[in-house]
Amino acid sequence: MSKHHSLEYSLEVFKKDLYGIGESKHEAKKVYGGKSPKIHSYETYSRYFGIAKEFKDKMHEEAIRRTNQVSEERFERYLKEKAERSTKRTIKLILSAFRKYLSTSSWRKREDLREVINNLYHYFLGLAGESGEALPFSNPERVIGKMKQPQHQAIATIQLLTGARIDDVPKVVESLRNWRSGERPIIHILKSKGGRDRWLDYEDRMEQFNTVLEAVQLLLPFIDEKGWRKIKEESYPDLRRAAAKCKESYTGSHAFRVNYAQRRYKELLEKGLSEKEALKKVTQELGHNRTSVAKGYIYR
């Protein structure tokens, strides 16, 4: 195959070469004489594809559109930037995703990029932060207030009041893009982690819904003009600085999701739900199936 494939086409090749959902991993190992080259877990496939797509989008912003245009230096810098904003656990996931992505036929002639990962794997790990669970902010509103940019404050506000993961924020925005007064205050977060859909009903908390709506309206023009990825990347250092100013431990934007779980659980208990009912409700709102996961958020 030619090395002059477009990055857009390389994602189609990703789908073709790596999709192994529904196929037996054990049987695939027999067929390929060892480790299967495909991805057999839907969650892993979805996350790896998202990492590949994010890379494509970033390269497109810099007018890099073909596989032969990605220099070793640019690829190394991209992974360095990712590592500096990630935990060790996350950068391991990213590097694993790139090993799969670069194994596809569209990247066959780019051994140099595969060597970047092999040679600098431990260097990237060293740049990443220690892996660990996200801890809630003791005063998340104060942290948000100390952020410099209004669009970053809007992202944090949406996370705090919906429990959204950072990459679910644009899904909240799309859910409310055309919302009109008089409609039921429901937020749909479609295809979240693991392909799950989340449905959040704010009938009993309209003040919070209106605050989310205001944040969405503020964020919308920034996303439409600059694109979500760029805004997200710019928000991390702003949040880190704000947390430092407030003397808060910084464990990433996921902290707001923990704040949401803890506050929502307490709120539901105050409304008269039993502990079991409240835990089940929070589990559903977080997009999980097991109450033990939600309990892990609530009791941090």
C-alpha positions as semicolon CSV with decimal commas, in nm:
position;residue;x (nm);y (nm);z (nm)
1;M;0,000;0,000;0,000
2;S;0,110;0,355;-0,065
3;K;0,234;0,558;0,231
4;H;0,045;0,859;0,099
5;H;-0,290;0,774;0,255
6;S;-0,499;1,050;0,405
7;L;-0,539;1,050;0,782
8;E;-0,914;1,041;0,726
9;Y;-0,875;0,719;0,528
10;S;-0,647;0,577;0,797
11;L;-0,946;0,580;1,034
12;E;-1,145;0,375;0,786
13;V;-0,856;0,130;0,772
14;F;-0,857;0,125;1,153
15;K;-1,219;0,007;1,141
16;K;-1,143;-0,255;0,877
17;D;-0,820;-0,395;1,021
18;L;-0,890;-0,385;1,395
19;Y;-1,262;-0,450;1,440
20;G;-1,293;-0,784;1,616
21;I;-1,612;-0,734;1,815
22;G;-1,811;-1,056;1,824
23;E;-1,515;-1,265;1,715
24;S;-1,360;-1,510;1,958
25;K;-1,028;-1,376;2,084
26;H;-0,917;-1,733;2,156
27;E;-0,996;-1,845;1,801
28;A;-0,829;-1,535;1,657
29;K;-0,508;-1,624;1,839
30;K;-0,512;-1,963;1,671
31;V;-0,574;-1,811;1,328
32;Y;-0,292;-1,558;1,362
33;G;-0,051;-1,793;1,536
34;G;-0,031;-1,597;1,858
35;K;-0,163;-1,259;1,972
36;S;-0,469;-1,138;1,785
37;P;-0,406;-0,817;1,587
38;K;-0,770;-0,716;1,632
39;I;-0,956;-0,550;1,920
40;H;-1,224;-0,774;2,067
41;S;-1,363;-0,550;2,342
42;Y;-1,619;-0,285;2,243
43;E;-1,502;-0,049;2,518
44;T;-1,136;-0,082;2,420
45;Y;-1,220;-0,045;2,050
46;S;-1,425;0,268;2,117
47;R;-1,155;0,428;2,331
48;Y;-0,871;0,342;2,091
49;F;-1,067;0,474;1,794
50;G;-1,140;0,796;1,985
51;I;-0,767;0,841;2,053
52;A;-0,687;0,787;1,684
53;K;-0,958;1,032;1,576
54;E;-0,836;1,295;1,821
55;F;-0,487;1,263;1,671
56;K;-0,628;1,302;1,319
57;D;-0,823;1,612;1,421
58;K;-0,516;1,768;1,582
59;M;-0,304;1,705;1,275
60;H;-0,574;1,853;1,051
61;E;-0,562;2,173;1,255
62;E;-0,198;2,200;1,149
63;A;-0,269;2,118;0,782
64;I;-0,112;1,772;0,820
65;R;-0,346;1,550;0,625
66;R;-0,152;1,246;0,508
67;T;0,035;0,969;0,684
68;N;0,366;1,060;0,519
69;Q;0,338;1,420;0,645
70;V;0,353;1,322;1,013
71;S;0,718;1,375;1,108
72;E;0,888;1,186;1,390
73;E;0,941;1,518;1,568
74;R;0,575;1,616;1,547
75;F;0,459;1,273;1,660
76;E;0,698;1,276;1,956
77;R;0,582;1,627;2,052
78;Y;0,218;1,518;2,032
79;L;0,276;1,228;2,271
80;K;0,486;1,448;2,501
81;E;0,203;1,702;2,524
82;K;-0,046;1,423;2,596
83;A;0,177;1,272;2,864
84;E;0,221;1,603;3,045
85;R;-0,158;1,630;3,085
86;S;-0,224;1,265;3,170
87;T;-0,183;1,012;3,448
88;K;0,045;0,716;3,393
89;R;-0,259;0,496;3,352
90;T;-0,401;0,719;3,079
91;I;-0,076;0,758;2,885
92;K;-0,032;0,379;2,890
93;L;-0,377;0,353;2,730
94;I;-0,286;0,618;2,471
95;L;0,041;0,446;2,381
96;S;-0,135;0,109;2,352
97;A;-0,392;0,268;2,122
98;F;-0,119;0,411;1,899
99;R;0,058;0,079;1,880
100;K;-0,263;-0,072;1,742
101;Y;-0,337;0,225;1,516
102;L;0,016;0,227;1,370
103;S;-0,004;-0,148;1,311
104;T;-0,276;-0,102;1,048
105;S;-0,196;-0,125;0,680
106;S;-0,223;0,251;0,621
107;W;0,081;0,307;0,846
108;R;0,280;0,004;0,730
109;K;0,576;0,208;0,604
110;R;0,602;0,426;0,914
111;E;0,829;0,207;1,123
112;D;0,994;0,529;1,242
113;L;0,678;0,633;1,427
114;R;0,643;0,292;1,588
115;E;1,005;0,326;1,703
116;V;0,922;0,658;1,870
117;I;0,687;0,469;2,101
118;N;0,928;0,181;2,158
119;N;1,228;0,404;2,229
120;L;1,053;0,671;2,437
121;Y;0,786;0,466;2,614
122;H;0,936;0,510;2,961
123;Y;1,017;0,875;2,890
124;F;0,647;0,944;2,825
125;L;0,552;0,751;3,139
126;G;0,793;0,966;3,337
127;L;0,623;1,284;3,216
128;A;0,279;1,165;3,323
129;G;0,135;1,221;3,669
130;E;0,088;0,945;3,921
131;S;-0,216;0,734;3,852
132;G;-0,486;0,752;4,112
133;E;-0,850;0,817;4,169
134;A;-0,994;1,164;4,121
135;L;-1,062;1,344;4,447
136;P;-1,345;1,595;4,487
137;F;-1,274;1,965;4,529
138;S;-1,370;2,089;4,874
139;N;-1,510;2,406;4,713
140;P;-1,561;2,345;4,339
141;E;-1,745;2,674;4,281
142;R;-1,446;2,866;4,413
143;V;-1,212;2,673;4,185
144;I;-1,436;2,749;3,887
145;G;-1,446;3,115;3,983
146;K;-1,067;3,132;3,978
147;M;-1,042;3,001;3,620
148;K;-0,941;3,276;3,379
149;Q;-1,144;3,196;3,070
150;P;-1,527;3,193;3,067
151;Q;-1,542;2,900;2,825
152;H;-1,331;2,695;3,067
153;Q;-1,557;2,795;3,354
154;A;-1,852;2,678;3,144
155;I;-1,691;2,335;3,089
156;A;-1,628;2,295;3,462
157;T;-1,981;2,410;3,550
158;I;-2,133;2,155;3,312
159;Q;-1,921;1,878;3,462
160;L;-2,010;1,980;3,817
161;L;-2,386;1,994;3,756
162;T;-2,422;1,692;3,525
163;G;-2,145;1,458;3,641
164;A;-2,020;1,453;3,282
165;R;-1,681;1,316;3,191
166;I;-1,473;1,580;3,012
167;D;-1,541;1,433;2,666
168;D;-1,913;1,415;2,739
169;V;-1,933;1,794;2,772
170;P;-1,990;1,854;2,397
171;K;-2,264;1,590;2,410
172;V;-2,438;1,790;2,682
173;V;-2,399;2,096;2,460
174;E;-2,555;1,919;2,161
175;S;-2,839;1,788;2,376
176;L;-2,932;2,144;2,476
177;R;-2,834;2,327;2,157
178;N;-3,195;2,365;2,043
179;W;-3,372;2,335;2,377
180;R;-3,671;2,566;2,414
181;S;-3,858;2,691;2,719
182;G;-4,152;2,468;2,797
183;E;-3,976;2,148;2,695
184;R;-3,901;1,888;2,961
185;P;-3,561;1,961;3,123
186;I;-3,383;1,641;3,022
187;I;-3,019;1,613;2,919
188;H;-2,918;1,324;2,693
189;I;-2,554;1,213;2,699
190;L;-2,533;0,964;2,416
191;K;-2,259;0,707;2,365
192;S;-2,065;0,783;2,679
193;K;-1,789;0,554;2,806
194;G;-1,858;0,193;2,714
195;G;-2,120;0,305;2,459
196;R;-2,373;0,378;2,732
197;D;-2,641;0,646;2,706
198;R;-2,718;0,870;3,003
199;W;-3,048;1,048;3,066
200;L;-3,061;1,319;3,331
201;D;-3,400;1,456;3,433
202;Y;-3,388;1,798;3,602
203;E;-3,762;1,831;3,670
204;D;-3,685;1,842;4,042
205;R;-3,388;2,080;4,015
206;M;-3,468;2,351;3,763
207;E;-3,221;2,599;3,908
208;Q;-2,936;2,364;3,831
209;F;-3,073;2,296;3,484
210;N;-3,091;2,668;3,408
211;T;-2,729;2,709;3,521
212;V;-2,623;2,425;3,289
213;L;-2,823;2,586;3,008
214;E;-2,645;2,919;3,061
215;A;-2,308;2,744;3,054
216;V;-2,403;2,563;2,732
217;Q;-2,509;2,889;2,566
218;L;-2,178;3,047;2,666
219;L;-1,971;2,752;2,543
220;L;-2,153;2,691;2,215
221;P;-1,994;2,971;2,006
222;F;-1,647;2,875;2,126
223;I;-1,698;2,513;2,019
224;D;-1,846;2,617;1,686
225;E;-1,557;2,855;1,617
226;K;-1,252;2,676;1,758
227;G;-1,360;2,313;1,790
228;W;-1,400;2,111;2,107
229;R;-1,055;1,951;2,115
230;K;-0,868;2,279;2,119
231;I;-1,088;2,428;2,390
232;K;-1,054;2,115;2,602
233;E;-0,675;2,117;2,575
234;E;-0,660;2,482;2,673
235;S;-0,885;2,425;2,975
236;Y;-0,648;2,187;3,157
237;P;-0,375;2,437;3,253
238;D;-0,644;2,692;3,346
239;L;-0,806;2,444;3,584
240;R;-0,470;2,339;3,728
241;R;-0,377;2,702;3,800
242;A;-0,717;2,769;3,956
243;A;-0,686;2,466;4,184
244;A;-0,340;2,581;4,294
245;K;-0,471;2,929;4,374
246;C;-0,742;2,774;4,590
247;K;-0,489;2,541;4,755
248;E;-0,691;2,242;4,633
249;S;-0,545;1,905;4,537
250;Y;-0,552;1,874;4,159
251;T;-0,651;1,530;4,030
252;G;-0,800;1,643;3,699
253;S;-1,140;1,761;3,581
254;H;-1,288;1,424;3,685
255;A;-1,300;1,577;4,034
256;F;-1,619;1,758;3,933
257;R;-1,782;1,423;3,852
258;V;-1,701;1,307;4,204
259;N;-1,847;1,631;4,343
260;Y;-2,164;1,566;4,144
261;A;-2,203;1,211;4,277
262;Q;-2,154;1,314;4,638
263;R;-2,386;1,613;4,621
264;R;-2,656;1,433;4,427
265;Y;-2,658;1,143;4,672
266;K;-2,699;1,381;4,966
267;E;-2,968;1,575;4,779
268;L;-3,169;1,260;4,709
269;L;-3,148;1,150;5,073
270;E;-3,279;1,490;5,178
271;K;-3,571;1,443;4,939
272;G;-3,669;1,130;5,129
273;L;-3,517;0,848;4,922
274;S;-3,368;0,556;5,109
275;E;-2,993;0,501;5,089
276;K;-3,050;0,210;4,849
277;E;-3,282;0,415;4,625
278;A;-3,048;0,715;4,624
279;L;-2,747;0,499;4,541
280;K;-2,932;0,331;4,255
281;K;-3,038;0,670;4,117
282;V;-2,685;0,814;4,132
283;T;-2,547;0,498;3,968
284;Q;-2,790;0,540;3,677
285;E;-2,715;0,912;3,643
286;L;-2,341;0,846;3,632
287;G;-2,394;0,594;3,353
288;H;-2,285;0,286;3,547
289;N;-2,452;-0,051;3,598
290;R;-2,296;-0,143;3,931
291;T;-2,382;0,049;4,246
292;S;-2,038;-0,034;4,385
293;V;-1,884;0,205;4,130
294;A;-2,109;0,493;4,237
295;K;-2,043;0,409;4,600
296;G;-1,672;0,448;4,529
297;Y;-1,739;0,807;4,417
298;I;-1,969;0,890;4,705
299;Y;-1,737;0,775;4,983
300;R;-1,409;0,923;4,861
